[in-house]
Amino acid sequence: MGTSKAVIFIAMTLLLASITCEGRQIDYGALDRNRIPCNRRTNNMKNCHIGRPANPYVRGCEKINRCRSGNDIS
């Protein structure tokens, strides 16, 4: 009798946890949060334009330039 109550308790706990932890669907509002807000009503225009990239692509050093560690080209 004690084990059946424990099994029912664990089952109810898992059921309750699955109901409360249910995830929401991703909608277009969530996808729009990746942008910096631009508020034209408060004249905060500094965020209303696209800035330069934070980490621009820089090509790595080639072996011919001799800037890598290792054997030199003879």
PQR file with spaces between the fields and no chain letter, atoms N, CA, C, O and H, PARSE charges and radii, in Angstrom:
ATOM       1  N    MET     1       0.826   -1.191    0.000 -0.4000 1.5000
ATOM       2  CA   MET     1       0.000    0.000    0.000 -0.0000 2.0000
ATOM       3  C    MET     1       0.870    1.254    0.000  0.5500 1.7000
ATOM       4  O    MET     1       0.540    2.243   -0.655 -0.5500 1.4000
ATOM       5  N    GLY     2       1.994    1.211    0.744 -0.4000 1.5000
ATOM       6  CA   GLY     2       2.878    2.367    0.828 -0.0000 2.0000
ATOM       7  C    GLY     2       3.571    2.652   -0.489  0.5500 1.7000
ATOM       8  O    GLY     2       3.786    3.812   -0.840 -0.5500 1.4000
ATOM       9  H    GLY     2       2.262    0.407    1.276  0.4000 1.0000
ATOM      10  N    THR     3       3.928    1.593   -1.231 -0.4000 1.5000
ATOM      11  CA   THR     3       4.607    1.804   -2.511 -0.0000 2.0000
ATOM      12  C    THR     3       3.650    2.347   -3.559  0.5500 1.7000
ATOM      13  O    THR     3       4.059    3.135   -4.412 -0.5500 1.4000
ATOM      14  H    THR     3       3.753    0.650   -0.946  0.4000 1.0000
ATOM      15  N    SER     4       2.386    1.944   -3.515 -0.4000 1.5000
ATOM      16  CA   SER     4       1.429    2.456   -4.499 -0.0000 2.0000
ATOM      17  C    SER     4       1.160    3.944   -4.279  0.5500 1.7000
ATOM      18  O    SER     4       0.962    4.687   -5.240 -0.5500 1.4000
ATOM      19  H    SER     4       2.054    1.304   -2.822  0.4000 1.0000
ATOM      20  N    LYS     5       1.153    4.376   -3.026 -0.4000 1.5000
ATOM      21  CA   LYS     5       0.986    5.806   -2.746 -0.0000 2.0000
ATOM      22  C    LYS     5       2.204    6.587   -3.228  0.5500 1.7000
ATOM      23  O    LYS     5       2.074    7.702   -3.733 -0.5500 1.4000
ATOM      24  H    LYS     5       1.314    3.772   -2.246  0.4000 1.0000
ATOM      25  N    ALA     6       3.390    5.994   -3.068 -0.4000 1.5000
ATOM      26  CA   ALA     6       4.608    6.659   -3.521 -0.0000 2.0000
ATOM      27  C    ALA     6       4.622    6.780   -5.043  0.5500 1.7000
ATOM      28  O    ALA     6       5.019    7.812   -5.583 -0.5500 1.4000
ATOM      29  H    ALA     6       3.495    5.088   -2.657  0.4000 1.0000
ATOM      30  N    VAL     7       4.192    5.729   -5.728 -0.4000 1.5000
ATOM      31  CA   VAL     7       4.144    5.757   -7.191 -0.0000 2.0000
ATOM      32  C    VAL     7       3.128    6.791   -7.665  0.5500 1.7000
ATOM      33  O    VAL     7       3.403    7.531   -8.610 -0.5500 1.4000
ATOM      34  H    VAL     7       3.870    4.890   -5.289  0.4000 1.0000
ATOM      35  N    ILE     8       1.980    6.855   -7.037 -0.4000 1.5000
ATOM      36  CA   ILE     8       0.963    7.848   -7.399 -0.0000 2.0000
ATOM      37  C    ILE     8       1.478    9.258   -7.123  0.5500 1.7000
ATOM      38  O    ILE     8       1.241   10.169   -7.915 -0.5500 1.4000
ATOM      39  H    ILE     8       1.757    6.253   -6.270  0.4000 1.0000
ATOM      40  N    PHE     9       2.174    9.443   -6.016 -0.4000 1.5000
ATOM      41  CA   PHE     9       2.735   10.760   -5.676 -0.0000 2.0000
ATOM      42  C    PHE     9       3.764   11.195   -6.716  0.5500 1.7000
ATOM      43  O    PHE     9       3.761   12.346   -7.152 -0.5500 1.4000
ATOM      44  H    PHE     9       2.367    8.703   -5.372  0.4000 1.0000
ATOM      45  N    ILE    10       4.642   10.277   -7.113 -0.4000 1.5000
ATOM      46  CA   ILE    10       5.666   10.609   -8.113 -0.0000 2.0000
ATOM      47  C    ILE    10       5.014   10.901   -9.461  0.5500 1.7000
ATOM      48  O    ILE    10       5.419   11.831  -10.157 -0.5500 1.4000
ATOM      49  H    ILE    10       4.644    9.342   -6.758  0.4000 1.0000
ATOM      50  N    ALA    11       4.010   10.115   -9.832 -0.4000 1.5000
ATOM      51  CA   ALA    11       3.321   10.340  -11.104 -0.0000 2.0000
ATOM      52  C    ALA    11       2.615   11.692  -11.116  0.5500 1.7000
ATOM      53  O    ALA    11       2.663   12.409  -12.116 -0.5500 1.4000
ATOM      54  H    ALA    11       3.680    9.359   -9.266  0.4000 1.0000
ATOM      55  N    MET    12       1.970   12.039  -10.028 -0.4000 1.5000
ATOM      56  CA   MET    12       1.279   13.333   -9.961 -0.0000 2.0000
ATOM      57  C    MET    12       2.277   14.488   -9.977  0.5500 1.7000
ATOM      58  O    MET    12       2.013   15.526  -10.582 -0.5500 1.4000
ATOM      59  H    MET    12       1.931   11.457   -9.216  0.4000 1.0000
ATOM      60  N    THR    13       3.418   14.314   -9.317 -0.4000 1.5000
ATOM      61  CA   THR    13       4.451   15.351   -9.317 -0.0000 2.0000
ATOM      62  C    THR    13       4.992   15.563  -10.723  0.5500 1.7000
ATOM      63  O    THR    13       5.167   16.704  -11.151 -0.5500 1.4000
ATOM      64  H    THR    13       3.633   13.470   -8.825  0.4000 1.0000
ATOM      65  N    LEU    14       5.258   14.481  -11.448 -0.4000 1.5000
ATOM      66  CA   LEU    14       5.746   14.603  -12.821 -0.0000 2.0000
ATOM      67  C    LEU    14       4.697   15.231  -13.734  0.5500 1.7000
ATOM      68  O    LEU    14       5.033   16.034  -14.605 -0.5500 1.4000
ATOM      69  H    LEU    14       5.115   13.554  -11.101  0.4000 1.0000
ATOM      70  N    LEU    15       3.454   14.877  -13.543 -0.4000 1.5000
ATOM      71  CA   LEU    15       2.379   15.464  -14.341 -0.0000 2.0000
ATOM      72  C    LEU    15       2.257   16.962  -14.084  0.5500 1.7000
ATOM      73  O    LEU    15       2.110   17.748  -15.021 -0.5500 1.4000
ATOM      74  H    LEU    15       3.181   14.224  -12.836  0.4000 1.0000
ATOM      75  N    LEU    16       2.318   17.348  -12.838 -0.4000 1.5000
ATOM      76  CA   LEU    16       2.239   18.762  -12.486 -0.0000 2.0000
ATOM      77  C    LEU    16       3.443   19.532  -13.022  0.5500 1.7000
ATOM      78  O    LEU    16       3.299   20.657  -13.500 -0.5500 1.4000
ATOM      79  H    LEU    16       2.438   16.710  -12.077  0.4000 1.0000
ATOM      80  N    ALA    17       4.629   18.927  -12.943 -0.4000 1.5000
ATOM      81  CA   ALA    17       5.831   19.591  -13.450 -0.0000 2.0000
ATOM      82  C    ALA    17       5.765   19.761  -14.960  0.5500 1.7000
ATOM      83  O    ALA    17       6.201   20.786  -15.485 -0.5500 1.4000
ATOM      84  H    ALA    17       4.745   18.013  -12.555  0.4000 1.0000
ATOM      85  N    SER    18       5.232   18.782  -15.660 -0.4000 1.5000
ATOM      86  CA   SER    18       5.148   18.897  -17.115 -0.0000 2.0000
ATOM      87  C    SER    18       4.126   19.946  -17.535  0.5500 1.7000
ATOM      88  O    SER    18       4.291   20.582  -18.576 -0.5500 1.4000
ATOM      89  H    SER    18       4.878   17.950  -15.233  0.4000 1.0000
ATOM      90  N    ILE    19       3.091   20.134  -16.756 -0.4000 1.5000
ATOM      91  CA   ILE    19       2.082   21.150  -17.083 -0.0000 2.0000
ATOM      92  C    ILE    19       2.624   22.549  -16.815  0.5500 1.7000
ATOM      93  O    ILE    19       2.407   23.454  -17.620 -0.5500 1.4000
ATOM      94  H    ILE    19       2.956   19.618  -15.911  0.4000 1.0000
ATOM      95  N    THR    20       3.324   22.745  -15.700 -0.4000 1.5000
ATOM      96  CA   THR    20       3.807   24.081  -15.347 -0.0000 2.0000
ATOM      97  C    THR    20       5.018   24.487  -16.166  0.5500 1.7000
ATOM      98  O    THR    20       5.255   25.683  -16.338 -0.5500 1.4000
ATOM      99  H    THR    20       3.501   22.010  -15.046  0.4000 1.0000
ATOM     100  N    CYS    21       5.795   23.542  -16.679 -0.4000 1.5000
ATOM     101  CA   CYS    21       7.001   23.866  -17.442 -0.0000 2.0000
ATOM     102  C    CYS    21       6.753   23.852  -18.941  0.5500 1.7000
ATOM     103  O    CYS    21       7.702   23.778  -19.722 -0.5500 1.4000
ATOM     104  H    CYS    21       5.602   22.571  -16.540  0.4000 1.0000
ATOM     105  N    GLU    22       5.516   23.922  -19.348 -0.4000 1.5000
ATOM     106  CA   GLU    22       5.200   23.876  -20.764 -0.0000 2.0000
ATOM     107  C    GLU    22       5.742   25.126  -21.437  0.5500 1.7000
ATOM     108  O    GLU    22       5.500   26.241  -20.977 -0.5500 1.4000
ATOM     109  H    GLU    22       4.745   23.982  -18.714  0.4000 1.0000
ATOM     110  N    GLY    23       6.473   24.938  -22.524 -0.4000 1.5000
ATOM     111  CA   GLY    23       7.080   26.061  -23.226 -0.0000 2.0000
ATOM     112  C    GLY    23       6.093   26.777  -24.123  0.5500 1.7000
ATOM     113  O    GLY    23       5.085   26.214  -24.548 -0.5500 1.4000
ATOM     114  H    GLY    23       6.669   24.031  -22.898  0.4000 1.0000
ATOM     115  N    ARG    24       6.402   28.020  -24.398 -0.4000 1.5000
ATOM     116  CA   ARG    24       5.566   28.798  -25.300 -0.0000 2.0000
ATOM     117  C    ARG    24       6.076   28.637  -26.723  0.5500 1.7000
ATOM     118  O    ARG    24       7.225   28.247  -26.936 -0.5500 1.4000
ATOM     119  H    ARG    24       7.221   28.478  -24.052  0.4000 1.0000
ATOM     120  N    GLN    25       5.228   28.935  -27.690 -0.4000 1.5000
ATOM     121  CA   GLN    25       5.630   28.875  -29.076 -0.0000 2.0000
ATOM     122  C    GLN    25       6.399   30.136  -29.436  0.5500 1.7000
ATOM     123  O    GLN    25       6.146   31.212  -28.895 -0.5500 1.4000
ATOM     124  H    GLN    25       4.296   29.251  -27.517  0.4000 1.0000
ATOM     125  N    ILE    26       7.340   29.983  -30.357 -0.4000 1.5000
ATOM     126  CA   ILE    26       8.088   31.146  -30.830 -0.0000 2.0000
ATOM     127  C    ILE    26       7.235   31.849  -31.875  0.5500 1.7000
ATOM     128  O    ILE    26       6.826   31.241  -32.864 -0.5500 1.4000
ATOM     129  H    ILE    26       7.545   29.109  -30.797  0.4000 1.0000
ATOM     130  N    ASP    27       6.971   33.120  -31.653 -0.4000 1.5000
ATOM     131  CA   ASP    27       6.185   33.886  -32.599 -0.0000 2.0000
ATOM     132  C    ASP    27       7.047   34.997  -33.192  0.5500 1.7000
ATOM     133  O    ASP    27       8.231   35.102  -32.872 -0.5500 1.4000
ATOM     134  H    ASP    27       7.303   33.614  -30.849  0.4000 1.0000
ATOM     135  N    TYR    28       6.465   35.817  -34.046 -0.4000 1.5000
ATOM     136  CA   TYR    28       7.217   36.887  -34.687 -0.0000 2.0000
ATOM     137  C    TYR    28       7.660   37.960  -33.696  0.5500 1.7000
ATOM     138  O    TYR    28       8.651   38.648  -33.941 -0.5500 1.4000
ATOM     139  H    TYR    28       5.503   35.732  -34.306  0.4000 1.0000
ATOM     140  N    GLY    29       6.958   38.110  -32.605 -0.4000 1.5000
ATOM     141  CA   GLY    29       7.371   39.069  -31.588 -0.0000 2.0000
ATOM     142  C    GLY    29       8.691   38.675  -30.948  0.5500 1.7000
ATOM     143  O    GLY    29       9.517   39.535  -30.644 -0.5500 1.4000
ATOM     144  H    GLY    29       6.153   37.551  -32.407  0.4000 1.0000
ATOM     145  N    ALA    30       8.892   37.381  -30.743 -0.4000 1.5000
ATOM     146  CA   ALA    30      10.153   36.913  -30.176 -0.0000 2.0000
ATOM     147  C    ALA    30      11.293   37.078  -31.164  0.5500 1.7000
ATOM     148  O    ALA    30      12.420   37.375  -30.768 -0.5500 1.4000
ATOM     149  H    ALA    30       8.221   36.683  -30.991  0.4000 1.0000
ATOM     150  N    LEU    31      11.014   36.889  -32.437 -0.4000 1.5000
ATOM     151  CA   LEU    31      12.053   37.062  -33.447 -0.0000 2.0000
ATOM     152  C    LEU    31      12.424   38.525  -33.614  0.5500 1.7000
ATOM     153  O    LEU    31      13.549   38.834  -34.007 -0.5500 1.4000
ATOM     154  H    LEU    31      10.098   36.647  -32.758  0.4000 1.0000
ATOM     155  N    ASP    32      11.508   39.422  -33.326 -0.4000 1.5000
ATOM     156  CA   ASP    32      11.753   40.852  -33.469 -0.0000 2.0000
ATOM     157  C    ASP    32      12.586   41.401  -32.316  0.5500 1.7000
ATOM     158  O    ASP    32      13.079   42.526  -32.398 -0.5500 1.4000
ATOM     159  H    ASP    32      10.594   39.171  -33.008  0.4000 1.0000
ATOM     160  N    ARG    33      12.751   40.642  -31.261 -0.4000 1.5000
ATOM     161  CA   ARG    33      13.511   41.117  -30.101 -0.0000 2.0000
ATOM     162  C    ARG    33      15.010   41.154  -30.353  0.5500 1.7000
ATOM     163  O    ARG    33      15.763   41.626  -29.501 -0.5500 1.4000
ATOM     164  H    ARG    33      12.351   39.728  -31.194  0.4000 1.0000
ATOM     165  N    ASN    34      15.455   40.669  -31.500 -0.4000 1.5000
ATOM     166  CA   ASN    34      16.872   40.666  -31.823 -0.0000 2.0000
ATOM     167  C    ASN    34      17.334   42.025  -32.336  0.5500 1.7000
ATOM     168  O    ASN    34      18.515   42.204  -32.634 -0.5500 1.4000
ATOM     169  H    ASN    34      14.843   40.286  -32.192  0.4000 1.0000
ATOM     170  N    ARG    35      16.434   42.963  -32.439 -0.4000 1.5000
ATOM     171  CA   ARG    35      16.764   44.290  -32.949 -0.0000 2.0000
ATOM     172  C    ARG    35      16.865   45.293  -31.815  0.5500 1.7000
ATOM     173  O    ARG    35      16.250   45.128  -30.762 -0.5500 1.4000
ATOM     174  H    ARG    35      15.475   42.817  -32.197  0.4000 1.0000
ATOM     175  N    ILE    36      17.643   46.325  -32.045 -0.4000 1.5000
ATOM     176  CA   ILE    36      17.748   47.415  -31.080 -0.0000 2.0000
ATOM     177  C    ILE    36      16.518   48.301  -31.255  0.5500 1.7000
ATOM     178  O    ILE    36      16.206   48.690  -32.380 -0.5500 1.4000
ATOM     179  H    ILE    36      18.143   46.459  -32.901  0.4000 1.0000
ATOM     180  N    PRO    37      15.818   48.626  -30.181 -0.5600 1.5000
ATOM     181  CA   PRO    37      14.599   49.423  -30.333  0.2800 2.0000
ATOM     182  C    PRO    37      14.897   50.839  -30.806  0.5500 1.7000
ATOM     183  O    PRO    37      15.856   51.473  -30.367 -0.5500 1.4000
ATOM     184  N    CYS    38      14.072   51.305  -31.690 -0.4000 1.5000
ATOM     185  CA   CYS    38      14.182   52.662  -32.214 -0.0000 2.0000
ATOM     186  C    CYS    38      12.895   53.379  -31.858  0.5500 1.7000
ATOM     187  O    CYS    38      11.834   53.042  -32.384 -0.5500 1.4000
ATOM     188  H    CYS    38      13.292   50.790  -32.047  0.4000 1.0000
ATOM     189  N    ASN    39      12.970   54.358  -30.978 -0.4000 1.5000
ATOM     190  CA   ASN    39      11.785   55.069  -30.525 -0.0000 2.0000
ATOM     191  C    ASN    39      11.805   56.469  -31.115  0.5500 1.7000
ATOM     192  O    ASN    39      12.568   57.325  -30.666 -0.5500 1.4000
ATOM     193  H    ASN    39      13.832   54.632  -30.551  0.4000 1.0000
ATOM     194  N    ARG    40      10.975   56.704  -32.115 -0.4000 1.5000
ATOM     195  CA   ARG    40      10.935   58.015  -32.766 -0.0000 2.0000
ATOM     196  C    ARG    40      10.098   59.021  -31.988  0.5500 1.7000
ATOM     197  O    ARG    40      10.217   60.224  -32.221 -0.5500 1.4000
ATOM     198  H    ARG    40      10.355   56.009  -32.480  0.4000 1.0000
ATOM     199  N    ARG    41       9.262   58.561  -31.078 -0.4000 1.5000
ATOM     200  CA   ARG    41       8.425   59.478  -30.302 -0.0000 2.0000
ATOM     201  C    ARG    41       9.238   60.262  -29.282  0.5500 1.7000
ATOM     202  O    ARG    41       8.933   61.426  -29.022 -0.5500 1.4000
ATOM     203  H    ARG    41       9.165   57.583  -30.889  0.4000 1.0000
ATOM     204  N    THR    42      10.254   59.660  -28.705 -0.4000 1.5000
ATOM     205  CA   THR    42      11.052   60.347  -27.687 -0.0000 2.0000
ATOM     206  C    THR    42      12.298   60.991  -28.282  0.5500 1.7000
ATOM     207  O    THR    42      13.178   61.437  -27.546 -0.5500 1.4000
ATOM     208  H    THR    42      10.501   58.714  -28.916  0.4000 1.0000
ATOM     209  N    ASN    43      12.379   61.042  -29.605 -0.4000 1.5000
ATOM     210  CA   ASN    43      13.521   61.630  -30.310 -0.0000 2.0000
ATOM     211  C    ASN    43      14.838   60.960  -29.937  0.5500 1.7000
ATOM     212  O    ASN    43      15.886   61.605  -29.920 -0.5500 1.4000
ATOM     213  H    ASN    43      11.664   60.679  -30.203  0.4000 1.0000
ATOM     214  N    ASN    44      14.780   59.679  -29.644 -0.4000 1.5000
ATOM     215  CA   ASN    44      15.990   58.912  -29.390 -0.0000 2.0000
ATOM     216  C    ASN    44      16.415   58.290  -30.714  0.5500 1.7000
ATOM     217  O    ASN    44      16.190   57.105  -30.959 -0.5500 1.4000
ATOM     218  H    ASN    44      13.928   59.156  -29.658  0.4000 1.0000
ATOM     219  N    MET    45      17.029   59.100  -31.555 -0.4000 1.5000
ATOM     220  CA   MET    45      17.336   58.681  -32.914 -0.0000 2.0000
ATOM     221  C    MET    45      18.674   57.958  -33.026  0.5500 1.7000
ATOM     222  O    MET    45      19.019   57.482  -34.108 -0.5500 1.4000
ATOM     223  H    MET    45      17.212   60.062  -31.356  0.4000 1.0000
ATOM     224  N    LYS    46      19.434   57.865  -31.941 -0.4000 1.5000
ATOM     225  CA   LYS    46      20.746   57.232  -32.059 -0.0000 2.0000
ATOM     226  C    LYS    46      20.645   55.738  -32.343  0.5500 1.7000
ATOM     227  O    LYS    46      21.593   55.154  -32.869 -0.5500 1.4000
ATOM     228  H    LYS    46      19.153   58.253  -31.063  0.4000 1.0000
ATOM     229  N    ASN    47      19.517   55.102  -32.008 -0.4000 1.5000
ATOM     230  CA   ASN    47      19.345   53.683  -32.280 -0.0000 2.0000
ATOM     231  C    ASN    47      18.580   53.418  -33.566  0.5500 1.7000
ATOM     232  O    ASN    47      18.272   52.265  -33.867 -0.5500 1.4000
ATOM     233  H    ASN    47      18.748   55.576  -31.581  0.4000 1.0000
ATOM     234  N    CYS    48      18.267   54.452  -34.328 -0.4000 1.5000
ATOM     235  CA   CYS    48      17.427   54.288  -35.512 -0.0000 2.0000
ATOM     236  C    CYS    48      18.230   54.035  -36.780  0.5500 1.7000
ATOM     237  O    CYS    48      17.673   54.139  -37.872 -0.5500 1.4000
ATOM     238  H    CYS    48      18.517   55.389  -34.084  0.4000 1.0000
ATOM     239  N    HIS    49      19.474   53.720  -36.685 -0.4000 1.5000
ATOM     240  CA   HIS    49      20.274   53.407  -37.864 -0.0000 2.0000
ATOM     241  C    HIS    49      21.133   52.182  -37.568  0.5500 1.7000
ATOM     242  O    HIS    49      21.373   51.827  -36.414 -0.5500 1.4000
ATOM     243  H    HIS    49      19.927   53.636  -35.797  0.4000 1.0000
ATOM     244  N    ILE    50      21.578   51.563  -38.623 -0.4000 1.5000
ATOM     245  CA   ILE    50      22.410   50.374  -38.478 -0.0000 2.0000
ATOM     246  C    ILE    50      23.847   50.819  -38.271  0.5500 1.7000
ATOM     247  O    ILE    50      24.375   51.601  -39.062 -0.5500 1.4000
ATOM     248  H    ILE    50      21.383   51.852  -39.561  0.4000 1.0000
ATOM     249  N    GLY    51      24.474   50.339  -37.234 -0.4000 1.5000
ATOM     250  CA   GLY    51      25.862   50.670  -36.954 -0.0000 2.0000
ATOM     251  C    GLY    51      26.809   49.711  -37.654  0.5500 1.7000
ATOM     252  O    GLY    51      26.378   48.815  -38.381 -0.5500 1.4000
ATOM     253  H    GLY    51      24.046   49.704  -36.591  0.4000 1.0000
ATOM     254  N    ARG    52      28.083   49.902  -37.432 -0.4000 1.5000
ATOM     255  CA   ARG    52      29.055   49.002  -38.044 -0.0000 2.0000
ATOM     256  C    ARG    52      29.059   47.675  -37.289  0.5500 1.7000
ATOM     257  O    ARG    52      28.664   47.633  -36.124 -0.5500 1.4000
ATOM     258  H    ARG    52      28.433   50.629  -36.841  0.4000 1.0000
ATOM     259  N    PRO    53      29.491   46.607  -37.922 -0.5600 1.5000
ATOM     260  CA   PRO    53      29.497   45.304  -37.258  0.2800 2.0000
ATOM     261  C    PRO    53      30.437   45.297  -36.059  0.5500 1.7000
ATOM     262  O    PRO    53      31.470   45.968  -36.072 -0.5500 1.4000
ATOM     263  N    ALA    54      30.088   44.555  -35.043 -0.4000 1.5000
ATOM     264  CA   ALA    54      30.887   44.519  -33.825 -0.0000 2.0000
ATOM     265  C    ALA    54      32.222   43.832  -34.055  0.5500 1.7000
ATOM     266  O    ALA    54      33.249   44.307  -33.570 -0.5500 1.4000
ATOM     267  H    ALA    54      29.249   44.011  -35.033  0.4000 1.0000
ATOM     268  N    ASN    55      32.226   42.739  -34.774 -0.4000 1.5000
ATOM     269  CA   ASN    55      33.452   41.987  -35.041 -0.0000 2.0000
ATOM     270  C    ASN    55      33.588   41.768  -36.542  0.5500 1.7000
ATOM     271  O    ASN    55      33.130   40.749  -37.059 -0.5500 1.4000
ATOM     272  H    ASN    55      31.392   42.353  -35.167  0.4000 1.0000
ATOM     273  N    PRO    56      34.213   42.713  -37.253 -0.5600 1.5000
ATOM     274  CA   PRO    56      34.344   42.537  -38.698  0.2800 2.0000
ATOM     275  C    PRO    56      35.277   41.368  -39.012  0.5500 1.7000
ATOM     276  O    PRO    56      36.165   41.038  -38.226 -0.5500 1.4000
ATOM     277  N    TYR    57      35.063   40.756  -40.163 -0.4000 1.5000
ATOM     278  CA   TYR    57      35.857   39.603  -40.563 -0.0000 2.0000
ATOM     279  C    TYR    57      37.278   40.039  -40.879  0.5500 1.7000
ATOM     280  O    TYR    57      37.488   40.975  -41.651 -0.5500 1.4000
ATOM     281  H    TYR    57      34.341   41.024  -40.801  0.4000 1.0000
ATOM     282  N    VAL    58      38.243   39.369  -40.289 -0.4000 1.5000
ATOM     283  CA   VAL    58      39.651   39.621  -40.565 -0.0000 2.0000
ATOM     284  C    VAL    58      40.263   38.298  -40.981  0.5500 1.7000
ATOM     285  O    VAL    58      40.200   37.316  -40.242 -0.5500 1.4000
ATOM     286  H    VAL    58      38.072   38.609  -39.662  0.4000 1.0000
ATOM     287  N    ARG    59      40.854   38.275  -42.164 -0.4000 1.5000
ATOM     288  CA   ARG    59      41.442   37.042  -42.666 -0.0000 2.0000
ATOM     289  C    ARG    59      42.681   36.693  -41.855  0.5500 1.7000
ATOM     290  O    ARG    59      43.446   37.576  -41.468 -0.5500 1.4000
ATOM     291  H    ARG    59      40.905   39.074  -42.764  0.4000 1.0000
ATOM     292  N    GLY    60      42.873   35.435  -41.605 -0.4000 1.5000
ATOM     293  CA   GLY    60      44.023   34.983  -40.838 -0.0000 2.0000
ATOM     294  C    GLY    60      45.324   35.145  -41.597  0.5500 1.7000
ATOM     295  O    GLY    60      45.327   35.490  -42.779 -0.5500 1.4000
ATOM     296  H    GLY    60      42.251   34.718  -41.919  0.4000 1.0000
ATOM     297  N    CYS    61      46.401   34.901  -40.928 -0.4000 1.5000
ATOM     298  CA   CYS    61      47.727   35.052  -41.512 -0.0000 2.0000
ATOM     299  C    CYS    61      48.069   33.823  -42.350  0.5500 1.7000
ATOM     300  O    CYS    61      47.869   32.693  -41.906 -0.5500 1.4000
ATOM     301  H    CYS    61      46.398   34.621  -39.968  0.4000 1.0000
ATOM     302  N    GLU    62      48.580   34.039  -43.552 -0.4000 1.5000
ATOM     303  CA   GLU    62      48.990   32.945  -44.428 -0.0000 2.0000
ATOM     304  C    GLU    62      50.440   32.569  -44.133  0.5500 1.7000
ATOM     305  O    GLU    62      51.202   33.372  -43.593 -0.5500 1.4000
ATOM     306  H    GLU    62      48.743   34.957  -43.913  0.4000 1.0000
ATOM     307  N    LYS    63      50.811   31.345  -44.491 -0.4000 1.5000
ATOM     308  CA   LYS    63      52.161   30.861  -44.227 -0.0000 2.0000
ATOM     309  C    LYS    63      53.196   31.656  -45.020  0.5500 1.7000
ATOM     310  O    LYS    63      54.323   31.834  -44.560 -0.5500 1.4000
ATOM     311  H    LYS    63      50.192   30.693  -44.930  0.4000 1.0000
ATOM     312  N    ILE    64      52.830   32.126  -46.188 -0.4000 1.5000
ATOM     313  CA   ILE    64      53.752   32.879  -47.033 -0.0000 2.0000
ATOM     314  C    ILE    64      54.167   34.197  -46.384  0.5500 1.7000
ATOM     315  O    ILE    64      55.236   34.720  -46.696 -0.5500 1.4000
ATOM     316  H    ILE    64      51.914   31.981  -46.563  0.4000 1.0000
ATOM     317  N    ASN    65      53.355   34.736  -45.503 -0.4000 1.5000
ATOM     318  CA   ASN    65      53.667   36.000  -44.836 -0.0000 2.0000
ATOM     319  C    ASN    65      54.605   35.824  -43.654  0.5500 1.7000
ATOM     320  O    ASN    65      55.062   36.815  -43.084 -0.5500 1.4000
ATOM     321  H    ASN    65      52.487   34.310  -45.249  0.4000 1.0000
ATOM     322  N    ARG    66      54.900   34.603  -43.274 -0.4000 1.5000
ATOM     323  CA   ARG    66      55.814   34.247  -42.180 -0.0000 2.0000
ATOM     324  C    ARG    66      55.397   34.859  -40.843  0.5500 1.7000
ATOM     325  O    ARG    66      56.260   35.246  -40.056 -0.5500 1.4000
ATOM     326  H    ARG    66      54.529   33.798  -43.736  0.4000 1.0000
ATOM     327  N    CYS    67      54.138   34.952  -40.578 -0.4000 1.5000
ATOM     328  CA   CYS    67      53.711   35.481  -39.292 -0.0000 2.0000
ATOM     329  C    CYS    67      53.203   34.384  -38.372  0.5500 1.7000
ATOM     330  O    CYS    67      52.844   34.659  -37.227 -0.5500 1.4000
ATOM     331  H    CYS    67      53.437   34.637  -41.217  0.4000 1.0000
ATOM     332  N    ARG    68      53.166   33.154  -38.846 -0.4000 1.5000
ATOM     333  CA   ARG    68      52.800   32.035  -37.991 -0.0000 2.0000
ATOM     334  C    ARG    68      54.043   31.456  -37.343  0.5500 1.7000
ATOM     335  O    ARG    68      55.159   31.613  -37.840 -0.5500 1.4000
ATOM     336  H    ARG    68      53.457   32.931  -39.776  0.4000 1.0000
ATOM     337  N    SER    69      53.827   30.786  -36.226 -0.4000 1.5000
ATOM     338  CA   SER    69      54.960   30.100  -35.609 -0.0000 2.0000
ATOM     339  C    SER    69      55.234   28.818  -36.379  0.5500 1.7000
ATOM     340  O    SER    69      54.316   28.215  -36.935 -0.5500 1.4000
ATOM     341  H    SER    69      52.922   30.658  -35.822  0.4000 1.0000
ATOM     342  N    GLY    70      56.470   28.410  -36.411 -0.4000 1.5000
ATOM     343  CA   GLY    70      56.826   27.191  -37.129 -0.0000 2.0000
ATOM     344  C    GLY    70      58.101   27.402  -37.914  0.5500 1.7000
ATOM     345  O    GLY    70      58.847   28.352  -37.677 -0.5500 1.4000
ATOM     346  H    GLY    70      57.215   28.899  -35.959  0.4000 1.0000
ATOM     347  N    ASN    71      58.338   26.508  -38.849 -0.4000 1.5000
ATOM     348  CA   ASN    71      59.561   26.582  -39.650 -0.0000 2.0000
ATOM     349  C    ASN    71      59.469   27.714  -40.656  0.5500 1.7000
ATOM     350  O    ASN    71      58.409   27.963  -41.230 -0.5500 1.4000
ATOM     351  H    ASN    71      57.732   25.736  -39.042  0.4000 1.0000
ATOM     352  N    ASP    72      60.597   28.405  -40.870 -0.4000 1.5000
ATOM     353  CA   ASP    72      60.653   29.466  -41.867 -0.0000 2.0000
ATOM     354  C    ASP    72      60.796   28.856  -43.244  0.5500 1.7000
ATOM     355  O    ASP    72      61.315   27.749  -43.393 -0.5500 1.4000
ATOM     356  H    ASP    72      61.458   28.203  -40.404  0.4000 1.0000
ATOM     357  N    ILE    73      60.334   29.580  -44.254 -0.4000 1.5000
ATOM     358  CA   ILE    73      60.472   29.132  -45.639 -0.0000 2.0000
ATOM     359  C    ILE    73      61.880   29.477  -46.094  0.5500 1.7000
ATOM     360  O    ILE    73      62.327   30.612  -45.932 -0.5500 1.4000
ATOM     361  H    ILE    73      59.913   30.479  -44.133  0.4000 1.0000
ATOM     362  N    SER    74      62.573   28.512  -46.655 -0.4000 1.5000
ATOM     363  CA   SER    74      63.956   28.748  -47.100 -0.0000 2.0000
ATOM     364  C    SER    74      64.010   29.138  -48.542  0.5500 1.7000
ATOM     365  O    SER    74      65.093   29.373  -49.078 -0.5500 1.4000
ATOM     366  H    SER    74      62.210   27.590  -46.787  0.4000 1.0000
